[in-house]
Amino acid sequence: MPRSLWFTSPLGHVALGLFCWLNLFGEASFAVSRQDSESALNPELKIGIVQRFGESTGDRLQLRAMPGDTLTLSFKQPDNAQPQVLRTNQVTLELISEPVAPPEVEERLIVSAHRSYENAEASANYWRSKGLKVEIAQPKRWQVWAQREVYNEPLLRRLLLDSLRQQGNQFAQIESRVVRARPQASWIVNGYRYSRDELDIRSGRSLIWVNRNLYAGSLRLQPNAYANYSLVNQVPLETYLRGVVPHEIGPGAPANAVQAQAVLARTYALRNLHRFEIDNYELCATTHCQVYKGLTGTLAVSDRAVTSTRGQVLTFNGQVIDALYSSATGGVTAPYSDMWNGEDRPYLRTIIDSVGQPWDLSNRSLADEANLRAFLNSRAGFNEEGWNVFRWREDSTLADMTSFLKRYFTSLGGTAPSFTTIRDVRVVERSASGRALKVEIQTDGEPIVLKKDEILQALYAPTSTLFYLDPLYDNRSGIPILKGYRFVGGGLGHGVGMSQTGSYRLGRLGWNYNRILSFYYSGTRLERVGQDVQVSRKPGAALADGEAVKQPEAN
């Protein structure tokens, strides 16, 4: 998953760029083929801009049309006849509580829980290879569920849970709740209240305000897998990119770097259309996918980048790549398997993030901690030099680390280790890129091992897994007493693929966007979406060529 360099952006101008050159050709037959080509180049996406509306009873969404325009609301009538259609300038979506009588018990069997979609997908692919029907969900953390339509009886779920536990899966659990009331979506038009589970919203100009953000396309309110609702923006790919690129790369990036970001954002979107199949949409609008804010905060430079790279994606062996990118690599990129379970992508390699040679990886592997310490204390010659996320240090007390670790295991569910306090923390395994692959924690109870990207959520201080630890002592009594650790590291995010901060320097050096992309994604090709480029909306379709399905590592 990309990690955005920029999380906020001032409100920008709203500008819609339309390219109307169809009238240059008079043939009606060409118009039809052009329309088909346009559909392939610019498919409509389904973006969950509000993923869990109704999680709180006070949730409200204010929708309004542009001045002089009208919203058209359509929804099914109770008798399933023709849909009812209402027109208004604005409407507020809210929730009413509907009692459930008699109360119902809802259950789901959680096979595994993960920080990232990537690890959830690796786990799901493993269980599918064993014949287990599963689905990927994101109620908060990413989870793999036993497919609800298949394991639809309490006895079936408990038999499966016993089987999973016998295979060593101690995190598998059945989550149950008694439902006495449900949130019901509701709205008022012309003094009459309507309550429905599904609602389609359009406008004459295909522009709709949702609270303070403006979105192109249309909207749909629909139920999700968590007993509440999702608000989905149905929007063409190229328009979607206008709402992604400025919020991912930031307003000060050179034009060539922005073009590189546009290609990656397009590639990433087309690669990941299966993420939210369980909720009947395709992508989210947060850093779990790509930051998307509609037409709010669009920039001229990013609009030009989207237009000039229209339809272009990165491919490997004819398939769109896993176009991962992060804010900062810390001076060295990581391969896929440094962060997530699953096979490495051949185009995501460990390279020094520099146009020079400030470090020789072939002779000074960063798997060696002495080398890593020297590397993290060097600053000159790297693409990210001068950025505050390039090198960092953070102190963390044992109390903070213990609290975070307990919260992490609570979020996982299942059988958690029993401990009161942390006594010792060590990185016991590193990759050649210097990333911590395995951290061992000694407690007053049983020892704990954290792996790969779970380290980022379970420990208090690090913003990447490229770090080393120095113990901190309290010497006031004359006897050194361990009080915490100093994390000394580099980078922000997973460090896989393009460094957004690194691309700034390459752009300023005059590198074109194709060269920037080739630097970070070895062996890839820049191609246009079409018959020769494979795009799939099916879950499990995002495996790299030749990737084997392996037993997922424990969380």
N, C-alpha and C positions, 0 to 999 in steps of 0.2 A: 504494500500500500504506500502511496506517496506520502511523504510528510511535508506539509506546506511550509515554505520559507516565510510567507506572510500570512498572518491570521486576521488582520484587520486592514481595511482600506477605506479612505474617505469616500463619501458619496460622489460619484462622478456623473458626467453627462450621460444621457441616454440617446444613442444614435443607432439607427438600424440601417445597415448597408445592404442594398439590394442590387443584384447584377442582372439587368434585364437585356440580354442580348439575343433572346430567342427571336425577336422580331426582325433580326437580320436575315432570317431564313424564311422563305415563303412556303415551304413544303409542309403540309399537314402531317405527313408520315414522319417527317423529321421531328415535329413537335412531340409526337407520341414516344419516339425513341429517346428524345431528350428528356422527357418526363421520367422514363424508366431509368435512364442513366443518372438523373438527379436523385431519384429515390435510392439508388445504390450508393451514391456518393454522400448523401445527406439523409440517412435514415432517421426516423423519429425515435427518440429515446424516452424512457419512462424514469424520471428522477424523483425519488422520495425526498421532497424538500422539508416535510414535517413527518418524521417517521413514526412517532407514537403519540398522536393526538388523542387525549383522553387518559393518559397516564396519571394526570392530575385532574381532579374534578373542576378546577378553575380554569382549565385550558380554554382559550378563545382565539379565533382567527378572524380578522377583519379583511374582507375581500372587497375591492372596489374597482370600477372601470376608470379609464382615463376620462378627463373632462370631455363631455359631449358624446361619450360612448355608453354602451349598455352591456350589462352582464346577462347572459342567458343561462338559466339553471334548468337542468333536466334530470328527472329521476323517475323510477318506476312507481306506479300506483299499486296499492295493495292487491288489486285484482289481476295484476300482471298484464293489463291492457296497454294501450299506447302510453308512452312515457308522458308525464306531466311536464309542461314547460312554463317557466316563470321568467319575467324580465324585470330587472331592477338595476339601479346605479351602484348599489353596495349591499352587502349582506354580512352578517356576523354569524360564524359557525360556533356553536357552543355545545355543551353537554348537559343532558339531564340523566338522572339516575333512575333506571328502571328495575324494579324488584324482580327477582327470580324466585318463583314459588312453584313447587317446593325447591329449596336450594339444591344446586348441582355440584358434583365433585368433578373438577378438571384435573387431569394428570398428563404429564409428558415424561418420557424416559430420556434423560440427558446422558448421552454416551461419553461426551468429553466437552471441556470448556477451554477457551483459548483467548489470548490477547488479540490475535490477528486473524483475519480471514485466511491468510496463507496457511497457517497451521491447522485451522479448522478444515480447510479443503483437503490437506494432506491426510488428516484423520478420516474424513468422509470417504476419500478414495480408497483408503486401506480397508475400511469396513465394507465398502461396496465390493471390493475384490474378494471378500470372504462370503459374499452372498447376503449381507445384511442390508436391508432397505433403510437408508438414512436420508436426512435433509439438514441443511445448514440454516441456522437461525441466528438472530442478533437481538435478543431481548434487552441486553446491556452488553455483556461480553459475547463474543462469538461462541456458539454452541453447536454441537452435532447432536441431533435428536434421532431417535428411532422413529421411522416414518409413521405418522399418526394414523393414516388410513389403513396401514397394514397391522400395526400393533394397537388395535382399537379396543382391546378387552383388558381389564385389570390382570387377569391370569397370564395372558400372553406377555404383558410388560414385566411381570414379576419373574416369570421363567427366563426371559431374556436377561434381566438384571442379574439373576443368579449365575447364568452362563458367563456374562461379562466379568463378574467378580471372580469366578473360578479361573478365568484367563488372566487375572492379575490387574484388571481395571478397577482400582479402588475409588476412582473419581466418578464412576457411573452412579447415577442416582435417579430415583423417581421423585419428581417435584409435584406435589399435590396442593390443591387449595379448594376450599368450599366457596362457591359463588352464590351470594345472596342478592347481589345487585350488579347490573352491567351499565357502563356508560353508553348512552344513546346519542348519536349526533343529531343536532336539531338546529333549525334556523327559522326566522320570522320574515315573511314578505307580505306586504299589504295587510298587516295586522293579524295574519294567520300563522300559527306555528306548524311547521312540518318536521317530522322525525323519520329519517330513513338511514339505511346503512351505506347507501351509495349515492353520489351526487356528481354530475358532470357540470363543469363551469366553463363557459366560453365567452368571448367578447368579440365585437365586430372588428376591432383592430388587432386582435390576438395579443393584447397586452393587458395584464391583470396585476394589480397591487395586492400583495399578501402582507398584511401589517405594513412594514416600512420598506419592503423589497418589491421590485417590479420584475415580473416574469413574462416572457414571451410564450406563445403557444396556448395551450389549454390546461385545465386542472381537473383532477378527479379525486374525490374523497372516497376511500374504500376501506373495508375491514382488513386487518392484518392478522398475523398468527398469534398476537398477544392480547386478544380481547379488547383492543382499542382500534384506532384508525390511522391511516397514512394519507397524507395529502401529496398527490403525485403530479408533477409537472410533465406534461407530454410536449416535447420540444425537439425541433430538428437538431441533429448533431452539431452542425456548424454554429448555430445560435447558442447552443449549450456551451460551446467552447469560449464564446465571448464572455460568459459568466464564470469561467474557470481560470483562464490564463492569467488575468491581472491579479487574481487573489493567490495564485500559486507562485508566480515568479517575482511579483512586486513591481512598484511603479518606476524604479530607477534602473531597470535592466537594459542593456544594449539591445538594439533591434534584433541582432542575430541570435542572441540568447532567448529572446521572446519567441522567435520563430521555432527554435529548438523545443521550447516548452510547449508550443502549440502542437507540434508533431507528436510529442510524447503524450500530451493530454488526450489527443484524438486516438492514439494507439492504445493507451491505457483504457479508455472508455470502451472501445470495440472489443478489447480482450476480456473485459469483466462484466459483460451484460447479463451473466447468469447469477450474480451475487445474491440477489434478493428474490429468487424464484419463489421462495416460500411465501413472500408477501405480495407477489404479482406486480413487482416493478423491477428495475434493472440496476440502478446505482443510487447511492445516497449523496448528500450534499456536504459531507463533512470530511475530515482527514481520514476517515475509514475508507473513503473512496478518493474523491478529489473535492476540494473546497469549491462550492458553486453558489453564487449569490444572484443568479438571474442577470438582469440588465442593470442592476445596481452596482456602481463602481466600475463600469466598463471604461477602458482607456483607448485612445486612438492608436497607440503603438501596438497594443495587443489585438485590436480589431484588424489592423493591417497585417499582423503576423498570421492570424487565422485565415484571412482572405488569401494571402500570398502562398500559403501552404495547403490550400483547400484540397481535401481528399487524400493528403499524403500521410502515410503511416510507415513505421519501421517494421520490417519483416525479417524472418529467418526461415529458410526453407519454405517460403511461400505462405507462412503463417504470421499473423501479427504477433509481436513479441510481448513478453511480460514487461511492460515499459515502466519499471519501478524507478523512482528518483527520490532524492531526499534533500533537505535543506543544506547540509554540509557533511562531507565525508570524514573530516579531520585529517585530510591529506592522503588517504588511501581508501579505495573503494573495496567493498566486500562482495564476495560471491553470494548467491542466493542461500546456500546451505549454511552460511555463517549465522543467519538470522532465523531461518525457518526449516521445518522438516520437509523432506522431498529432495529430489535430485537437483543438482546445479543446472542452471540455464547456461548453455555454452557461450552465450554472448554477454553474460554478466560475470566479469572476471575481476581479480584483484590487480589493480594498477595504482601506481603512485599518481596522485592528482596534481600533476605539474607538467609544464611544457619543457622543463629542464630535467636534471637528474639529481635532486637533492638527497635521494636515498636509493641504495642498491638492494632491492628485495631479494635478489638471487643469492646474495652473499650475507645478508643481514635480515633473516626472517623475523617478522614481528611476533611469531609464536614464542620466541625467546623473550622473557620479561625484561632482561637487561637491555636488549635492543629496543623494546617498546618504550622503556623509560627514556632512552636517548632520543628516540623518534619524537615522542610527545614533548620533549624539551627543546626541539628544533622548530623554528618558525619560518625561516627564510626560504624563498624559492618555490613555495606552494601556491596553487591557484587561489586558495582561500585565505592567504596571508592578509592580515589586517582586519578580518572579521572577528567579532567577539565570540562567535560560536566555534571558531577554528580550534582554539585551545581554551580549556576551562578547568577550574577546580572547585569542588563543592565539599563542605564538611557535613557529616551526618552523625548525630549521636546514636548510641545504642538504643536509647528509648524510641527515637524516631524510626529507626530501622526495624525494631521489634513491632511497633505499631503498624507500619506499612506491610510487613510480612504477614501479620495476622489478618489484615484486611484483604490481602491477596488471596489467602487460603479460604477466607469466608466467601469471596466472590467465586471461587472455583466450585464450592459445594463438595459433596462427597465426604470421605474420611480425611480430616485434616490432621497434620502432625500436632502432637501435644507438647507445648513449651511455654515458658513464661518470659524468658529473656534470651537474647543472643549473646554468645560468649566469644565467638571467633568467626571471621569471614575471610575466605581465601579464593582466589581464582585458580582453579586446578587444571584448566585446559583452555588453550587459546588456539586460534586459527593463524594461518600465515599472514592474514591482514591485521592481526593484533586483537581481533574481537574476542571478548570473553565468551567461550562456548559453554563453560560449566563453572558455576560458583558453588563452593561447599560452605555450608553454614553450620557451625557447632552451637548448640543451644543447651539449656539445662535439661532438655528432654532429648528427643531423638535427633540425629543429624538430618539436615535438609540439603538437597541438591537442586539448584536452579539451572535451567538451560536456555541458551539463546535469547530470543526476544522476551521471554518471560522475566528475565533479569531486570528489564526496564520497568516493569510494573511492580515487581516484588520488592525492589530496593528503593530507598528514599531519594538518593541524590543523582544518579547518572542520567544524562540526556542521550547517551548512546552507549553501546557496549564496548567502545574503544577506550579503555581506561585501565589504570592500575590503582592499587590501594596502598595507602600509608596509614598505619594505626595512629590514633591520637590518644595521649595519656594525660591523666590528671596526676600531677606530681606534688600536690599541696601537702600530702601527708608524709612526703619523703619516700614513699613507695609508689612506683608507677602503677596506676590503675587504668585499665583500658576504658575509655569513655566514648569512643566512636572511631570513625574512619574518614580520611580525606580521599575523595575520588579525584584523580588527576586524569583528564581525558581530552578527547577531541571530537568534534562533529556534533551534529544535531539530527537525530533520526536514525534510520537503519543503515545508511551509508551504501546502499545498493544502487547501482546505476548512476545517473547523472547527478552531480552536485549542482544545485541551483546557484550557490554562491560561486562555485568554480566556473560555471558557465558565464558569469559576469566578466571575469577576467579574460576568458577565451574570446568572448564577443568584443571586448575592448582591444584585444590584440588583432582584431580584423578577421578572425575565423568565421567562415560562413556556417550556417546552421547544420548543413550536412556534415561538415568536418567536426563540429562540436559533438554531434550525435555519434559519429564513427569513433571518436576518441573514447566515449564512455560505453558504447555497445559494439563490441568487436564482432566483425563478420556479418553485420546486418546490412540490409538494403533499404533505401528510401523508395517506396512504391505508392501508387495511387490505389485506393480501394476499388476493387472491381472483380472480374472473374478469376484472376490469378491470385487474389489475396483472400485467404480463408478467414471468415468471421463466424463465430458460433455463439448462440444464446443458451446453449445447453450446459447444465452443470457437469463438472468433470471434464470439460472439453479443453481446459487450459493447461494440460500437462505439456511439458516440453517434449520435443521429439526424442523418442527412445527412453522416456522416463519410466522407471519401474515403480510399482506401488509397494512401499515398504511399511513395516510395522511402525506406527507413529511412536515417537518417544513420549514418555510420561511428561505431564505438565509440571 
